[in-house]
Amino acid sequence: MSISKERKAELVAEFGKDGADSGSSAVQVAILTDRILYLTDHMKTHKKDFASRRGLLKMVGQRRHHLDYIRRRNEAAYKDLIAKLGLRRYFGLFDKIRRPTAEMRVGRFFMGISLLLCRFSAIIVSH
């Protein structure tokens, strides 16, 4: 079942700039969130409904893209929107992910060895 006209009108009125603003990213995120919540409950009872699962994953991706767009445009509006919708997004953790370079891997290796040696020497000294 899709979202009802009444529920969609409520979301447009709450998150849109005016009563006819159904295309803004904030409204799209609100509508997608409502549909995602419905499909999540549906998937709890119908575990093998793979077509609905695919649609759910597509909606989650669409919502993520809209949220990323809002975040790039206006950080304060983004934080306000996710607070209103009750979404959990992690700020700054995965913004700039870098693959470890060879120097970083070697440094971690020697740091691990030095920690082991410190622990080993502490054990020897304590006995």
OpenMM code with the backbone's topology and positions (N, CA, C; nanometers):
from openmm import Vec3, app, unit

residues = "MET SER ILE SER LYS GLU ARG LYS ALA GLU LEU VAL ALA GLU PHE GLY LYS ASP GLY ALA ASP SER GLY SER SER ALA VAL GLN VAL ALA ILE LEU THR ASP ARG ILE LEU TYR LEU THR ASP HIS MET LYS THR HIS LYS LYS ASP PHE ALA SER ARG ARG GLY LEU LEU LYS MET VAL GLY GLN ARG ARG HIS HIS LEU ASP TYR ILE ARG ARG ARG ASN GLU ALA ALA TYR LYS ASP LEU ILE ALA LYS LEU GLY LEU ARG ARG TYR PHE GLY LEU PHE ASP LYS ILE ARG ARG PRO THR ALA GLU MET ARG VAL GLY ARG PHE PHE MET GLY ILE SER LEU LEU LEU CYS ARG PHE SER ALA ILE ILE VAL SER HIS".split()
positions = [
    Vec3(0.0836, -0.1169, 0.0000),
    Vec3(0.0000, 0.0000, 0.0000),
    Vec3(0.0887, 0.1240, 0.0000),
    Vec3(0.0525, 0.2179, -0.0828),
    Vec3(0.1284, 0.3413, -0.0921),
    Vec3(0.0771, 0.4403, 0.0124),
    Vec3(0.1377, 0.5547, 0.0166),
    Vec3(0.0981, 0.6573, 0.1118),
    Vec3(-0.0348, 0.7195, 0.0661),
    Vec3(-0.1237, 0.7487, 0.1592),
    Vec3(-0.2547, 0.8044, 0.1241),
    Vec3(-0.2415, 0.9525, 0.0878),
    Vec3(-0.3407, 1.0035, 0.0155),
    Vec3(-0.3394, 1.1449, -0.0240),
    Vec3(-0.3424, 1.2364, 0.0976),
    Vec3(-0.4194, 1.1959, 0.1983),
    Vec3(-0.4301, 1.2790, 0.3179),
    Vec3(-0.2971, 1.2874, 0.3918),
    Vec3(-0.2316, 1.1727, 0.4058),
    Vec3(-0.1023, 1.1692, 0.4755),
    Vec3(0.0022, 1.2493, 0.3975),
    Vec3(-0.0009, 1.2365, 0.2644),
    Vec3(0.0937, 1.3102, 0.1822),
    Vec3(0.0700, 1.4613, 0.1956),
    Vec3(-0.0580, 1.5022, 0.1994),
    Vec3(-0.0905, 1.6445, 0.2162),
    Vec3(-0.0420, 1.6953, 0.3518),
    Vec3(-0.0535, 1.6113, 0.4563),
    Vec3(-0.0037, 1.6498, 0.5884),
    Vec3(0.1473, 1.6726, 0.5851),
    Vec3(0.2201, 1.5808, 0.5188),
    Vec3(0.3655, 1.5928, 0.5116),
    Vec3(0.4061, 1.7156, 0.4311),
    Vec3(0.3336, 1.7430, 0.3213),
    Vec3(0.3644, 1.8612, 0.2404),
    Vec3(0.3400, 1.9873, 0.3221),
    Vec3(0.2299, 1.9904, 0.3978),
    Vec3(0.2007, 2.1082, 0.4791),
    Vec3(0.3046, 2.1278, 0.5896),
    Vec3(0.3534, 2.0173, 0.6461),
    Vec3(0.4489, 2.0279, 0.7567),
    Vec3(0.5897, 2.0622, 0.7103),
    Vec3(0.6348, 2.0003, 0.6007),
    Vec3(0.7744, 2.0152, 0.5602),
    Vec3(0.7948, 2.1056, 0.4393),
    Vec3(0.6881, 2.1398, 0.3676),
    Vec3(0.7017, 2.2236, 0.2491),
    Vec3(0.7027, 2.3711, 0.2815),
    Vec3(0.7362, 2.4499, 0.1808),
    Vec3(0.7372, 2.5950, 0.1984),
    Vec3(0.5948, 2.6498, 0.1960),
    Vec3(0.5081, 2.5872, 0.1159),
    Vec3(0.3661, 2.6222, 0.1137),
    Vec3(0.2861, 2.4937, 0.0890),
    Vec3(0.1552, 2.5069, 0.0727),
    Vec3(0.0694, 2.3892, 0.0599),
    Vec3(0.0879, 2.3103, -0.0682),
    Vec3(0.1472, 2.3713, -0.1706),
    Vec3(0.1636, 2.3037, -0.2993),
    Vec3(0.3075, 2.2598, -0.3247),
    Vec3(0.3940, 2.2761, -0.2277),
    Vec3(0.5359, 2.2448, -0.2446),
    Vec3(0.5601, 2.0968, -0.2150),
    Vec3(0.5359, 2.0127, -0.3148),
    Vec3(0.5566, 1.8692, -0.2933),
    Vec3(0.6873, 1.8201, -0.3530),
    Vec3(0.7636, 1.9084, -0.4158),
    Vec3(0.8843, 1.8654, -0.4836),
    Vec3(1.0137, 1.8994, -0.4141),
    Vec3(1.0082, 1.9771, -0.3077),
    Vec3(1.1330, 2.0133, -0.2413),
    Vec3(1.1941, 1.8900, -0.1758),
    Vec3(1.3224, 1.8967, -0.1555),
    Vec3(1.3932, 1.7805, -0.1014),
    Vec3(1.3457, 1.7447, 0.0386),
    Vec3(1.3129, 1.8434, 0.1191),
    Vec3(1.2664, 1.8148, 0.2553),
    Vec3(1.1350, 1.7374, 0.2525),
    Vec3(1.0449, 1.7758, 0.1628),
    Vec3(0.9173, 1.7046, 0.1512),
    Vec3(0.9402, 1.5642, 0.0972),
    Vec3(1.0292, 1.5524, -0.0008),
    Vec3(1.0585, 1.4198, -0.0565),
    Vec3(1.1170, 1.3275, 0.0498),
    Vec3(1.2040, 1.3812, 0.1337),
    Vec3(1.2626, 1.3007, 0.2417),
    Vec3(1.1538, 1.2572, 0.3398),
    Vec3(1.0622, 1.3473, 0.3729),
    Vec3(0.9549, 1.3137, 0.4665),
    Vec3(0.8645, 1.2051, 0.4089),
    Vec3(0.8293, 1.2160, 0.2806),
    Vec3(0.7439, 1.1161, 0.2166),
    Vec3(0.8162, 0.9817, 0.2083),
    Vec3(0.9424, 0.9854, 0.1691),
    Vec3(1.0195, 0.8611, 0.1619),
    Vec3(1.0339, 0.7962, 0.2990),
    Vec3(1.0525, 0.8775, 0.4033),
    Vec3(1.0640, 0.8230, 0.5381),
    Vec3(0.9355, 0.7527, 0.5790),
    Vec3(0.8218, 0.8121, 0.5465),
    Vec3(0.6935, 0.7506, 0.5785),
    Vec3(0.6777, 0.6174, 0.5059),
    Vec3(0.7123, 0.6155, 0.3784),
    Vec3(0.7019, 0.4914, 0.3006),
    Vec3(0.8010, 0.3861, 0.3500),
    Vec3(0.9211, 0.4297, 0.3885),
    Vec3(1.0223, 0.3364, 0.4395),
    Vec3(0.9752, 0.2725, 0.5699),
    Vec3(0.9155, 0.3530, 0.6573),
    Vec3(0.8650, 0.2980, 0.7836),
    Vec3(0.7564, 0.1942, 0.7581),
    Vec3(0.6669, 0.2229, 0.6629),
    Vec3(0.5613, 0.1270, 0.6309),
    Vec3(0.6219, -0.0026, 0.5762),
    Vec3(0.7158, 0.0095, 0.4820),
    Vec3(0.7752, -0.1110, 0.4236),
    Vec3(0.8601, -0.1876, 0.5238),
    Vec3(0.9207, -0.1188, 0.6179),
    Vec3(0.9990, -0.1872, 0.7209),
    Vec3(0.9087, -0.2766, 0.8053),
    Vec3(0.7923, -0.2245, 0.8429),
    Vec3(0.6967, -0.3075, 0.9170),
    Vec3(0.6476, -0.4238, 0.8315),
    Vec3(0.6252, -0.3985, 0.7038),
    Vec3(0.5808, -0.5044, 0.6128),
    Vec3(0.6860, -0.6150, 0.6035),
    Vec3(0.8136, -0.5752, 0.5984),
    Vec3(0.9216, -0.6742, 0.5838),
    Vec3(0.9399, -0.7568, 0.7108),
    Vec3(0.8977, -0.7055, 0.8253),
    Vec3(0.9088, -0.7838, 0.9483),
    Vec3(0.8173, -0.9043, 0.9449),
    Vec3(0.7017, -0.8914, 0.8796),
    Vec3(0.6080, -1.0044, 0.8734),
    Vec3(0.6254, -1.0873, 0.7470),
    Vec3(0.6737, -1.0266, 0.6381),
    Vec3(0.6913, -1.0968, 0.5112),
    Vec3(0.8402, -1.0997, 0.4768),
    Vec3(0.9114, -1.1873, 0.5412),
    Vec3(1.0568, -1.1904, 0.5305),
    Vec3(1.1069, -1.2285, 0.3916),
    Vec3(1.0291, -1.3035, 0.3153),
    Vec3(1.0754, -1.3504, 0.1852),
    Vec3(1.0227, -1.2676, 0.0682),
    Vec3(0.9691, -1.1509, 0.0967),
    Vec3(0.9179, -1.0623, -0.0082),
    Vec3(1.0356, -0.9816, -0.0632),
    Vec3(1.1054, -1.0408, -0.1582),
    Vec3(1.2284, -0.9807, -0.2076),
    Vec3(1.2030, -0.8617, -0.2992),
    Vec3(1.0888, -0.8577, -0.3658),
    Vec3(1.0567, -0.7428, -0.4504),
    Vec3(1.0362, -0.6185, -0.3649),
    Vec3(0.9658, -0.6336, -0.2542),
    Vec3(0.9474, -0.5195, -0.1647),
    Vec3(1.0785, -0.4802, -0.0989),
    Vec3(1.1633, -0.5775, -0.0738),
    Vec3(1.2939, -0.5485, -0.0140),
    Vec3(1.3769, -0.4634, -0.1091),
    Vec3(1.3712, -0.4971, -0.2372),
    Vec3(1.4454, -0.4196, -0.3366),
    Vec3(1.3924, -0.2765, -0.3430),
    Vec3(1.2605, -0.2617, -0.3412),
    Vec3(1.2019, -0.1284, -0.3412),
    Vec3(1.2394, -0.0498, -0.2174),
    Vec3(1.2422, -0.1181, -0.1033),
    Vec3(1.2813, -0.0532, 0.0219),
    Vec3(1.4246, -0.0018, 0.0139),
    Vec3(1.5141, -0.0838, -0.0382),
    Vec3(1.6537, -0.0429, -0.0493),
    Vec3(1.6696, 0.0741, -0.1461),
    Vec3(1.5917, 0.0743, -0.2536),
    Vec3(1.5963, 0.1870, -0.3473),
    Vec3(1.5474, 0.3151, -0.2808),
    Vec3(1.4423, 0.3050, -0.2005),
    Vec3(1.3904, 0.4227, -0.1318),
    Vec3(1.4908, 0.4755, -0.0296),
    Vec3(1.5572, 0.3862, 0.0406),
    Vec3(1.6585, 0.4288, 0.1380),
    Vec3(1.7710, 0.5032, 0.0665),
    Vec3(1.8104, 0.4531, -0.0505),
    Vec3(1.9136, 0.5214, -0.1291),
    Vec3(1.8690, 0.6571, -0.1782),
    Vec3(1.7436, 0.6674, -0.2234),
    Vec3(1.6907, 0.7960, -0.2682),
    Vec3(1.6880, 0.8961, -0.1531),
    Vec3(1.6436, 0.8482, -0.0371),
    Vec3(1.6377, 0.9371, 0.0791),
    Vec3(1.7773, 0.9832, 0.1179),
    Vec3(1.8744, 0.8928, 0.1106),
    Vec3(2.0123, 0.9291, 0.1443),
    Vec3(2.0645, 1.0362, 0.0494),
    Vec3(2.0345, 1.0223, -0.0803),
    Vec3(2.0801, 1.1222, -0.1769),
    Vec3(2.0143, 1.2579, -0.1510),
    Vec3(1.8853, 1.2589, -0.1214),
    Vec3(1.8180, 1.3849, -0.0899),
    Vec3(1.8772, 1.4477, 0.0361),
    Vec3(1.9038, 1.3655, 0.1382),
    Vec3(1.9613, 1.4189, 0.2619),
    Vec3(2.1021, 1.4741, 0.2384),
    Vec3(2.1799, 1.4058, 0.1564),
    Vec3(2.3139, 1.4563, 0.1254),
    Vec3(2.3057, 1.5901, 0.0525),
    Vec3(2.2076, 1.6022, -0.0374),
    Vec3(2.1883, 1.7282, -0.1090),
    Vec3(2.1529, 1.8403, -0.0117),
    Vec3(2.0596, 1.8136, 0.0788),
    Vec3(2.0185, 1.9150, 0.1772),
    Vec3(2.1367, 1.9526, 0.2661),
    Vec3(2.2151, 1.8542, 0.3032),
    Vec3(2.3304, 1.8804, 0.3903),
    Vec3(2.4337, 1.9684, 0.3207),
    Vec3(2.4560, 1.9432, 0.1909),
    Vec3(2.5509, 2.0265, 0.1170),
    Vec3(2.5015, 2.1705, 0.1051),
    Vec3(2.3710, 2.1886, 0.0906),
    Vec3(2.3141, 2.3216, 0.0698),
    Vec3(2.3019, 2.4020, 0.2002),
    Vec3(2.2541, 2.3340, 0.3074),
    Vec3(2.2261, 2.4067, 0.4315),
    Vec3(2.2351, 2.3095, 0.5491),
    Vec3(2.3431, 2.3161, 0.6212),
    Vec3(2.3689, 2.2233, 0.7321),
    Vec3(2.2642, 2.2367, 0.8432),
    Vec3(2.2230, 2.3593, 0.8718),
    Vec3(2.1253, 2.3800, 0.9797),
    Vec3(1.9892, 2.3205, 0.9427),
    Vec3(1.9478, 2.3393, 0.8190),
    Vec3(1.8196, 2.2819, 0.7739),
    Vec3(1.8262, 2.1299, 0.7764),
    Vec3(1.9425, 2.0757, 0.7429),
    Vec3(1.9624, 1.9306, 0.7447),
    Vec3(1.9467, 1.8758, 0.8867),
    Vec3(2.0126, 1.9385, 0.9818),
    Vec3(2.0045, 1.8911, 1.1205),
    Vec3(1.8635, 1.9049, 1.1754),
    Vec3(1.7954, 2.0124, 1.1381),
    Vec3(1.6572, 2.0324, 1.1807),
    Vec3(1.5662, 1.9243, 1.1223),
    Vec3(1.5863, 1.8917, 0.9957),
    Vec3(1.5029, 1.7911, 0.9291),
    Vec3(1.5214, 1.6528, 0.9898),
    Vec3(1.6451, 1.6123, 1.0124),
    Vec3(1.6640, 1.4778, 1.0683),
    Vec3(1.6169, 1.4702, 1.2128),
    Vec3(1.6205, 1.5838, 1.2831),
    Vec3(1.5668, 1.5853, 1.4194),
    Vec3(1.4147, 1.5704, 1.4166),
    Vec3(1.3491, 1.6397, 1.3230),
    Vec3(1.2037, 1.6297, 1.3112),
    Vec3(1.1597, 1.4893, 1.2734),
    Vec3(1.2351, 1.4274, 1.1832),
    Vec3(1.1977, 1.2940, 1.1349),
    Vec3(1.2462, 1.1825, 1.2262),
    Vec3(1.3349, 1.2137, 1.3165),
    Vec3(1.3861, 1.1120, 1.4078),
    Vec3(1.4846, 1.0178, 1.3415),
    Vec3(1.5602, 1.0684, 1.2461),
    Vec3(1.6592, 0.9855, 1.1770),
    Vec3(1.7916, 0.9930, 1.2498),
    Vec3(1.8679, 0.8861, 1.2414),
    Vec3(2.0016, 0.8839, 1.2999),
    Vec3(2.1011, 0.8902, 1.1860),
    Vec3(2.1729, 0.9971, 1.1791),
    Vec3(2.2800, 1.0097, 1.0811),
    Vec3(2.4058, 1.0447, 1.1587),
    Vec3(2.5174, 0.9907, 1.1153),
    Vec3(2.6423, 1.0107, 1.1871),
    Vec3(2.7202, 1.1205, 1.1178),
    Vec3(2.7482, 1.2275, 1.1915),
    Vec3(2.8127, 1.3442, 1.1351),
    Vec3(2.9634, 1.3266, 1.1355),
    Vec3(3.0245, 1.3460, 1.0207),
    Vec3(3.1685, 1.3551, 1.0122),
    Vec3(3.2452, 1.2253, 1.0217),
    Vec3(3.1815, 1.1141, 1.0524),
    Vec3(3.2574, 0.9914, 1.0682),
    Vec3(3.3073, 0.9385, 0.9352),
    Vec3(3.2232, 0.9469, 0.8329),
    Vec3(3.2577, 0.8863, 0.7053),
    Vec3(3.2642, 0.9894, 0.5934),
    Vec3(3.2826, 1.1163, 0.6294),
    Vec3(3.2861, 1.2192, 0.5270),
    Vec3(3.4074, 1.2052, 0.4366),
    Vec3(3.5227, 1.1882, 0.4971),
    Vec3(3.6455, 1.1820, 0.4185),
    Vec3(3.7197, 1.0539, 0.4546),
    Vec3(3.6760, 0.9466, 0.3972),
    Vec3(3.7406, 0.8185, 0.4247),
    Vec3(3.8604, 0.8044, 0.3319),
    Vec3(3.9743, 0.7767, 0.3917),
    Vec3(4.0946, 0.7549, 0.3123),
    Vec3(4.1406, 0.6121, 0.3315),
    Vec3(4.1896, 0.5551, 0.2259),
    Vec3(4.2492, 0.4234, 0.2386),
    Vec3(4.3851, 0.4392, 0.3037),
    Vec3(4.4222, 0.3481, 0.3917),
    Vec3(4.5524, 0.3617, 0.4577),
    Vec3(4.6668, 0.3443, 0.3585),
    Vec3(4.7641, 0.4321, 0.3683),
    Vec3(4.8808, 0.4224, 0.2816),
    Vec3(4.9762, 0.3188, 0.3396),
    Vec3(5.0795, 0.2885, 0.2630),
    Vec3(5.1776, 0.1902, 0.3083),
    Vec3(5.2468, 0.2375, 0.4357),
    Vec3(5.2743, 0.3674, 0.4420),
    Vec3(5.3400, 0.4209, 0.5617),
    Vec3(5.2505, 0.4060, 0.6838),
    Vec3(5.1204, 0.4270, 0.6655),
    Vec3(5.0277, 0.4130, 0.7774),
    Vec3(5.0227, 0.2674, 0.8245),
    Vec3(5.0209, 0.1740, 0.7299),
    Vec3(5.0152, 0.0328, 0.7679),
    Vec3(5.1419, -0.0097, 0.8405),
    Vec3(5.2570, 0.0363, 0.7934),
    Vec3(5.3831, 0.0024, 0.8594),
    Vec3(5.3870, 0.0649, 0.9988),
    Vec3(5.3413, 0.1890, 1.0110),
    Vec3(5.3385, 0.2543, 1.1413),
    Vec3(5.2498, 0.1809, 1.2396),
    Vec3(5.1333, 0.1366, 1.1921),
    Vec3(5.0435, 0.0610, 1.2800),
    Vec3(5.1066, -0.0717, 1.3214),
    Vec3(5.1768, -0.1346, 1.2271),
    Vec3(5.2404, -0.2628, 1.2565),
    Vec3(5.3428, -0.2461, 1.3684),
    Vec3(5.4306, -0.1456, 1.3542),
    Vec3(5.5338, -0.1260, 1.4563),
    Vec3(5.4747, -0.0773, 1.5873),
    Vec3(5.3665, 0.0001, 1.5813),
    Vec3(5.3016, 0.0434, 1.7041),
    Vec3(5.2431, -0.0781, 1.7769),
    Vec3(5.1851, -0.1718, 1.7022),
    Vec3(5.1316, -0.2933, 1.7630),
    Vec3(5.2412, -0.3770, 1.8257),
    Vec3(5.3548, -0.3885, 1.7574),
    Vec3(5.4679, -0.4653, 1.8124),
    Vec3(5.5195, -0.3984, 1.9389),
    Vec3(5.5308, -0.2650, 1.9373),
    Vec3(5.5822, -0.1969, 2.0564),
    Vec3(5.4863, -0.2128, 2.1742),
    Vec3(5.3545, -0.2118, 2.1477),
    Vec3(5.2589, -0.2350, 2.2561),
    Vec3(5.2734, -0.3757, 2.3128),
    Vec3(5.2914, -0.4732, 2.2241),
    Vec3(5.3107, -0.6108, 2.2722),
    Vec3(5.4370, -0.6234, 2.3560),
    Vec3(5.5453, -0.5597, 2.3114),
    Vec3(5.6696, -0.5655, 2.3872),
    Vec3(5.6546, -0.4990, 2.5234),
    Vec3(5.5816, -0.3877, 2.5291),
    Vec3(5.5595, -0.3209, 2.6577),
    Vec3(5.4801, -0.4103, 2.7517),
    Vec3(5.3772, -0.4744, 2.6997),
    Vec3(5.2976, -0.5636, 2.7836),
    Vec3(5.3800, -0.6834, 2.8290),
    Vec3(5.4597, -0.7378, 2.7373),
    Vec3(5.5426, -0.8534, 2.7698),
    Vec3(5.6456, -0.8157, 2.8758),
    Vec3(5.7071, -0.6986, 2.8627),
    Vec3(5.8066, -0.6567, 2.9612),
    Vec3(5.7403, -0.6283, 3.0963),
    Vec3(5.6172, -0.5776, 3.0960),
    Vec3(5.5466, -0.5542, 3.2214),
    Vec3(5.5165, -0.6857, 3.2903),
    Vec3(5.4861, -0.7893, 3.2141),
    Vec3(5.4590, -0.9205, 3.2724),
    Vec3(5.5866, -0.9780, 3.3325),
    Vec3(5.6985, -0.9639, 3.2627),
    Vec3(5.8254, -1.0169, 3.3121),
    Vec3(5.8684, -0.9441, 3.4384),
    Vec3(5.8549, -0.8121, 3.4394),
    Vec3(5.8954, -0.7333, 3.5566),
    Vec3(5.8086, -0.7656, 3.6766),
    Vec3(5.6788, -0.7909, 3.6566),
    Vec3(5.5897, -0.8155, 3.7676),
    Vec3(5.6157, -0.9532, 3.8315),
    Vec3(5.6779, -1.0447, 3.7580),
    Vec3(5.7040, -1.1783, 3.8145),
    Vec3(5.8369, -1.1831, 3.8757),
] * unit.nanometer
topology = app.Topology()
chain = topology.addChain("A")
for resn in residues:
    res = topology.addResidue(resn, chain)
    for name in ("N", "CA", "C"):
        topology.addAtom(name, app.Element.getBySymbol(name[0]), res)
